Amino acid sequence: MHVIFLLVGGRESPGVQLKALARIARLTKHGELVAGLRGARSPAEALRVIEREEAREDELASPARPAGG
């Protein structure tokens, strides 16, 4: 099974589509998102996979906080 992402938007804000495409590229880089989507048995499960991978990406992107502070 293939996973295809479709981005639709207006001409007045092409930056939004580019940001979304960049986010998709980061999320699919390691393969967990695509594997999770392929294994999803319902739209709700697919959404949970996306949310989980977004949270993981956000956690990796945020600067580490020093211990105790």
C-alpha positions in Angstrom: 0.0 0.0 0.0 1.2 3.5 -0.8 0.6 6.6 1.4 -0.2 9.8 -0.5 -0.5 13.2 1.0 -2.6 15.8 -0.8 -2.1 19.5 -0.1 -4.8 21.9 -1.2 -4.6 25.7 -0.7 -5.1 29.1 -2.2 -2.7 31.0 -4.3 -2.6 33.8 -1.8 -0.7 31.8 0.8 1.8 29.5 -0.8 4.0 29.6 2.3 1.4 27.6 4.2 1.6 24.7 1.7 5.4 24.8 1.8 5.4 24.7 5.6 3.0 21.7 5.6 5.1 19.9 3.0 8.2 20.5 5.1 6.4 19.1 8.1 5.3 16.0 6.2 8.9 15.5 5.0 10.2 15.6 8.6 7.5 13.3 9.9 8.1 10.7 7.2 11.9 10.8 7.3 12.2 7.9 9.7 9.4 5.7 8.4 7.3 5.3 11.6 4.5 7.6 10.3 4.2 5.7 7.0 4.3 2.3 8.7 1.7 3.4 11.3 -0.6 4.8 8.6 -0.3 1.5 6.6 -1.2 -0.4 9.7 -4.1 1.8 10.7 -7.5 0.1 10.6 -9.7 3.2 10.8 -9.5 6.9 10.1 -9.4 7.5 13.9 -6.4 5.2 14.3 -4.7 7.0 11.4 -5.3 10.3 13.1 -3.8 8.9 16.4 -0.7 7.8 14.4 -0.3 11.3 13.0 -0.8 13.0 16.3 1.7 10.6 18.0 4.4 11.3 15.4 3.8 15.0 15.5 4.2 15.0 19.3 7.4 13.0 18.9 8.8 15.4 16.2 7.9 18.4 18.4 9.6 16.8 21.4 12.8 16.2 19.3 12.7 19.8 17.9 12.3 21.5 21.3 15.5 22.4 23.1 16.6 20.2 25.9 16.0 21.6 29.4 18.7 21.4 32.0 18.0 19.0 34.9 16.4 20.7 37.9 15.5 23.9 36.0 
